[in-house]
Amino acid sequence: MREISEKGGTFSLKHRKWDRQRGKGGDLAHVSEARLRPAAKEEQIENSDFKLFYTDTQTGMAKVCWQMLLVEFNGHKLSLN
């Protein structure tokens, strides 16, 4: 992701959403064109080391997802080891 973003390209990803306030989630988010953006520091956003900061280049919106909730990258399924 980092290499693609540094070269100005985009990638696709799918991740599960999580609502911390309600303690539930499960909805699947699909982003067809994303690019990494600079990560926040831990002092700014709690648990930022475990989050993925990206921009949906189709909408221009800045987004965040938990790294452990990623399920697909560029069409390749991901799993936790």
VMD Tcl script that builds the backbone (N, CA, C; Angstrom):
set m [mol new atoms 243]
animate dup $m
set s [atomselect $m all]
$s set {name element resname resid chain x y z} {
  {N N MET 1 A 0.827 -1.196 0.000}
  {CA C MET 1 A 0.000 0.000 0.000}
  {C C MET 1 A 0.867 1.253 0.000}
  {N N ARG 2 A 1.882 1.217 0.840}
  {CA C ARG 2 A 2.753 2.383 0.947}
  {C C ARG 2 A 3.478 2.644 -0.366}
  {N N GLU 3 A 4.015 1.588 -0.964}
  {CA C GLU 3 A 4.754 1.740 -2.217}
  {C C GLU 3 A 3.847 2.255 -3.335}
  {N N ILE 4 A 2.657 1.703 -3.425}
  {CA C ILE 4 A 1.697 2.141 -4.448}
  {C C ILE 4 A 1.351 3.613 -4.245}
  {N N SER 5 A 1.089 3.998 -3.009}
  {CA C SER 5 A 0.715 5.382 -2.700}
  {C C SER 5 A 1.858 6.345 -2.984}
  {N N GLU 6 A 3.082 5.943 -2.636}
  {CA C GLU 6 A 4.241 6.818 -2.878}
  {C C GLU 6 A 4.465 7.068 -4.359}
  {N N LYS 7 A 4.074 6.108 -5.193}
  {CA C LYS 7 A 4.219 6.248 -6.645}
  {C C LYS 7 A 3.025 6.963 -7.276}
  {N N GLY 8 A 2.055 7.384 -6.444}
  {CA C GLY 8 A 0.896 8.105 -6.960}
  {C C GLY 8 A -0.238 7.220 -7.429}
  {N N GLY 9 A -0.106 5.913 -7.223}
  {CA C GLY 9 A -1.154 4.985 -7.644}
  {C C GLY 9 A -2.230 4.818 -6.584}
  {N N THR 10 A -3.207 3.995 -6.913}
  {CA C THR 10 A -4.286 3.683 -5.972}
  {C C THR 10 A -4.419 2.172 -5.852}
  {N N PHE 11 A -5.101 1.741 -4.811}
  {CA C PHE 11 A -5.348 0.333 -4.567}
  {C C PHE 11 A -6.777 0.167 -4.079}
  {N N SER 12 A -7.273 -1.055 -4.132}
  {CA C SER 12 A -8.608 -1.324 -3.613}
  {C C SER 12 A -8.476 -2.066 -2.288}
  {N N LEU 13 A -9.485 -1.895 -1.449}
  {CA C LEU 13 A -9.494 -2.613 -0.183}
  {C C LEU 13 A -10.916 -2.824 0.290}
  {N N LYS 14 A -11.069 -3.842 1.113}
  {CA C LYS 14 A -12.334 -4.105 1.790}
  {C C LYS 14 A -12.004 -4.266 3.267}
  {N N HIS 15 A -12.861 -3.699 4.105}
  {CA C HIS 15 A -12.664 -3.851 5.540}
  {C C HIS 15 A -14.001 -3.857 6.257}
  {N N ARG 16 A -14.001 -4.459 7.409}
  {CA C ARG 16 A -15.186 -4.455 8.261}
  {C C ARG 16 A -15.244 -3.138 9.008}
  {N N LYS 17 A -16.423 -2.623 9.193}
  {CA C LYS 17 A -16.614 -1.403 9.971}
  {C C LYS 17 A -16.783 -1.780 11.437}
  {N N TRP 18 A -16.444 -0.845 12.345}
  {CA C TRP 18 A -16.587 -1.080 13.778}
  {C C TRP 18 A -17.068 0.195 14.457}
  {N N ASP 19 A -18.136 0.089 15.209}
  {CA C ASP 19 A -18.689 1.214 15.958}
  {C C ASP 19 A -18.323 1.023 17.428}
  {N N ARG 20 A -17.317 1.745 17.899}
  {CA C ARG 20 A -16.848 1.590 19.281}
  {C C ARG 20 A -17.891 2.026 20.290}
  {N N GLN 21 A -18.689 3.015 19.964}
  {CA C GLN 21 A -19.694 3.499 20.908}
  {C C GLN 21 A -20.753 2.438 21.190}
  {N N ARG 22 A -21.164 1.732 20.162}
  {CA C ARG 22 A -22.174 0.690 20.333}
  {C C ARG 22 A -21.564 -0.686 20.545}
  {N N GLY 23 A -20.253 -0.798 20.308}
  {CA C GLY 23 A -19.580 -2.073 20.497}
  {C C GLY 23 A -19.992 -3.143 19.514}
  {N N LYS 24 A -20.318 -2.715 18.293}
  {CA C LYS 24 A -20.689 -3.692 17.276}
  {C C LYS 24 A -20.347 -3.189 15.887}
  {N N GLY 25 A -20.433 -4.054 14.964}
  {CA C GLY 25 A -20.103 -3.706 13.592}
  {C C GLY 25 A -20.410 -4.872 12.697}
  {N N GLY 26 A -19.575 -5.065 11.716}
  {CA C GLY 26 A -19.756 -6.174 10.807}
  {C C GLY 26 A -20.031 -5.768 9.382}
  {N N ASP 27 A -20.525 -4.544 9.147}
  {CA C ASP 27 A -20.771 -4.098 7.778}
  {C C ASP 27 A -19.447 -4.075 7.020}
  {N N LEU 28 A -19.501 -4.405 5.745}
  {CA C LEU 28 A -18.314 -4.442 4.906}
  {C C LEU 28 A -18.220 -3.158 4.089}
  {N N ALA 29 A -17.073 -2.508 4.161}
  {CA C ALA 29 A -16.823 -1.303 3.356}
  {C C ALA 29 A -15.919 -1.695 2.194}
  {N N HIS 30 A -16.271 -1.263 0.997}
  {CA C HIS 30 A -15.447 -1.530 -0.183}
  {C C HIS 30 A -15.000 -0.196 -0.768}
  {N N VAL 31 A -13.704 -0.042 -0.907}
  {CA C VAL 31 A -13.133 1.175 -1.490}
  {C C VAL 31 A -12.353 0.741 -2.724}
  {N N SER 32 A -12.780 1.191 -3.892}
  {CA C SER 32 A -12.145 0.720 -5.125}
  {C C SER 32 A -10.879 1.497 -5.493}
  {N N GLU 33 A -10.753 2.732 -5.002}
  {CA C GLU 33 A -9.544 3.518 -5.294}
  {C C GLU 33 A -9.134 4.283 -4.038}
  {N N ALA 34 A -8.108 3.771 -3.365}
  {CA C ALA 34 A -7.636 4.393 -2.127}
  {C C ALA 34 A -6.152 4.713 -2.231}
  {N N ARG 35 A -5.729 5.648 -1.407}
  {CA C ARG 35 A -4.317 6.023 -1.321}
  {C C ARG 35 A -4.026 6.329 0.145}
  {N N LEU 36 A -2.907 5.814 0.656}
  {CA C LEU 36 A -2.547 6.094 2.038}
  {C C LEU 36 A -2.292 7.574 2.235}
  {N N ARG 37 A -2.583 8.054 3.426}
  {CA C ARG 37 A -2.271 9.426 3.814}
  {C C ARG 37 A -1.456 9.347 5.097}
  {N N PRO 38 A -0.822 10.423 5.502}
  {CA C PRO 38 A 0.005 10.366 6.711}
  {C C PRO 38 A -0.810 9.916 7.932}
  {N N ALA 39 A -0.205 9.050 8.703}
  {CA C ALA 39 A -0.865 8.540 9.905}
  {C C ALA 39 A -0.808 9.584 11.012}
  {N N ALA 40 A -1.801 9.545 11.869}
  {CA C ALA 40 A -1.814 10.418 13.047}
  {C C ALA 40 A -0.875 9.849 14.095}
  {N N LYS 41 A -0.439 10.699 14.975}
  {CA C LYS 41 A 0.404 10.262 16.087}
  {C C LYS 41 A -0.477 9.774 17.222}
  {N N GLU 42 A 0.081 8.898 18.038}
  {CA C GLU 42 A -0.663 8.324 19.162}
  {C C GLU 42 A -1.188 9.415 20.095}
  {N N GLU 43 A -0.468 10.527 20.206}
  {CA C GLU 43 A -0.911 11.625 21.070}
  {C C GLU 43 A -2.162 12.311 20.507}
  {N N GLN 44 A -2.355 12.221 19.199}
  {CA C GLN 44 A -3.489 12.862 18.550}
  {C C GLN 44 A -4.729 11.972 18.526}
  {N N ILE 45 A -4.531 10.698 18.198}
  {CA C ILE 45 A -5.639 9.753 18.066}
  {C C ILE 45 A -5.268 8.461 18.779}
  {N N GLU 46 A -6.129 8.047 19.687}
  {CA C GLU 46 A -5.899 6.832 20.459}
  {C C GLU 46 A -5.786 5.614 19.539}
  {N N ASN 47 A -4.824 4.761 19.824}
  {CA C ASN 47 A -4.588 3.512 19.078}
  {C C ASN 47 A -4.256 3.742 17.603}
  {N N SER 48 A -3.674 4.871 17.277}
  {CA C SER 48 A -3.386 5.176 15.869}
  {C C SER 48 A -2.409 4.180 15.242}
  {N N ASP 49 A -1.580 3.525 16.048}
  {CA C ASP 49 A -0.641 2.542 15.507}
  {C C ASP 49 A -1.350 1.344 14.896}
  {N N PHE 50 A -2.606 1.122 15.260}
  {CA C PHE 50 A -3.359 -0.030 14.783}
  {C C PHE 50 A -4.382 0.340 13.708}
  {N N LYS 51 A -4.308 1.566 13.243}
  {CA C LYS 51 A -5.278 2.052 12.253}
  {C C LYS 51 A -4.607 2.344 10.919}
  {N N LEU 52 A -5.391 2.263 9.873}
  {CA C LEU 52 A -4.935 2.573 8.528}
  {C C LEU 52 A -5.606 3.874 8.107}
  {N N PHE 53 A -4.810 4.865 7.790}
  {CA C PHE 53 A -5.314 6.177 7.377}
  {C C PHE 53 A -5.199 6.271 5.862}
  {N N TYR 54 A -6.328 6.456 5.192}
  {CA C TYR 54 A -6.317 6.491 3.736}
  {C C TYR 54 A -7.316 7.524 3.224}
  {N N THR 55 A -7.199 7.830 1.949}
  {CA C THR 55 A -8.142 8.711 1.267}
  {C C THR 55 A -8.851 7.907 0.189}
  {N N ASP 56 A -10.154 7.992 0.159}
  {CA C ASP 56 A -10.938 7.419 -0.934}
  {C C ASP 56 A -10.815 8.426 -2.070}
  {N N THR 57 A -10.035 8.099 -3.083}
  {CA C THR 57 A -9.757 9.081 -4.134}
  {C C THR 57 A -10.950 9.364 -5.029}
  {N N GLN 58 A -11.969 8.516 -5.007}
  {CA C GLN 58 A -13.170 8.792 -5.797}
  {C C GLN 58 A -14.026 9.878 -5.159}
  {N N THR 59 A -14.037 9.901 -3.826}
  {CA C THR 59 A -14.847 10.904 -3.123}
  {C C THR 59 A -14.008 12.024 -2.527}
  {N N GLY 60 A -12.698 11.793 -2.385}
  {CA C GLY 60 A -11.824 12.769 -1.754}
  {C C GLY 60 A -11.917 12.761 -0.235}
  {N N MET 61 A -12.666 11.827 0.333}
  {CA C MET 61 A -12.860 11.787 1.776}
  {C C MET 61 A -11.719 11.047 2.475}
  {N N ALA 62 A -11.269 11.632 3.588}
  {CA C ALA 62 A -10.268 10.989 4.432}
  {C C ALA 62 A -10.968 9.949 5.290}
  {N N LYS 63 A -10.413 8.741 5.333}
  {CA C LYS 63 A -11.027 7.633 6.060}
  {C C LYS 63 A -10.000 6.961 6.966}
  {N N VAL 64 A -10.525 6.190 7.917}
  {CA C VAL 64 A -9.694 5.422 8.835}
  {C C VAL 64 A -10.339 4.062 9.037}
  {N N CYS 65 A -9.526 3.015 9.094}
  {CA C CYS 65 A -10.042 1.697 9.458}
  {C C CYS 65 A -9.013 1.005 10.343}
  {N N TRP 66 A -9.497 0.053 11.124}
  {CA C TRP 66 A -8.605 -0.754 11.955}
  {C C TRP 66 A -7.864 -1.725 11.038}
  {N N GLN 67 A -6.546 -1.798 11.159}
  {CA C GLN 67 A -5.760 -2.695 10.313}
  {C C GLN 67 A -6.221 -4.142 10.433}
  {N N MET 68 A -6.578 -4.568 11.637}
  {CA C MET 68 A -6.981 -5.961 11.848}
  {C C MET 68 A -8.327 -6.299 11.207}
  {N N LEU 69 A -9.072 -5.280 10.761}
  {CA C LEU 69 A -10.367 -5.520 10.125}
  {C C LEU 69 A -10.291 -5.506 8.597}
  {N N LEU 70 A -9.077 -5.395 8.037}
  {CA C LEU 70 A -8.908 -5.491 6.590}
  {C C LEU 70 A -9.178 -6.926 6.166}
  {N N VAL 71 A -9.972 -7.099 5.126}
  {CA C VAL 71 A -10.276 -8.444 4.639}
  {C C VAL 71 A -9.802 -8.677 3.205}
  {N N GLU 72 A -9.503 -7.601 2.479}
  {CA C GLU 72 A -9.065 -7.763 1.097}
  {C C GLU 72 A -8.218 -6.572 0.663}
  {N N PHE 73 A -7.171 -6.841 -0.110}
  {CA C PHE 73 A -6.302 -5.809 -0.678}
  {C C PHE 73 A -6.070 -6.148 -2.142}
  {N N ASN 74 A -6.448 -5.229 -3.041}
  {CA C ASN 74 A -6.294 -5.430 -4.491}
  {C C ASN 74 A -6.805 -6.804 -4.951}
  {N N GLY 75 A -7.950 -7.207 -4.419}
  {CA C GLY 75 A -8.565 -8.454 -4.836}
  {C C GLY 75 A -8.028 -9.702 -4.154}
  {N N HIS 76 A -7.044 -9.556 -3.271}
  {CA C HIS 76 A -6.464 -10.694 -2.562}
  {C C HIS 76 A -7.006 -10.742 -1.140}
  {N N LYS 77 A -7.572 -11.865 -0.762}
  {CA C LYS 77 A -8.116 -12.013 0.590}
  {C C LYS 77 A -6.983 -12.018 1.611}
  {N N LEU 78 A -7.246 -11.390 2.745}
  {CA C LEU 78 A -6.275 -11.309 3.831}
  {C C LEU 78 A -6.785 -12.102 5.035}
  {N N SER 79 A -5.857 -12.602 5.825}
  {CA C SER 79 A -6.237 -13.297 7.054}
  {C C SER 79 A -5.202 -12.978 8.125}
  {N N LEU 80 A -5.643 -13.004 9.373}
  {CA C LEU 80 A -4.740 -12.783 10.483}
  {C C LEU 80 A -3.955 -14.047 10.763}
  {N N ASN 81 A -2.681 -13.885 11.080}
  {CA C ASN 81 A -1.839 -15.040 11.436}
  {C C ASN 81 A -1.543 -15.018 12.895}
}
mol reanalyze $m
mol bondsrecalc $m
mol representation Tube
mol addrep $m
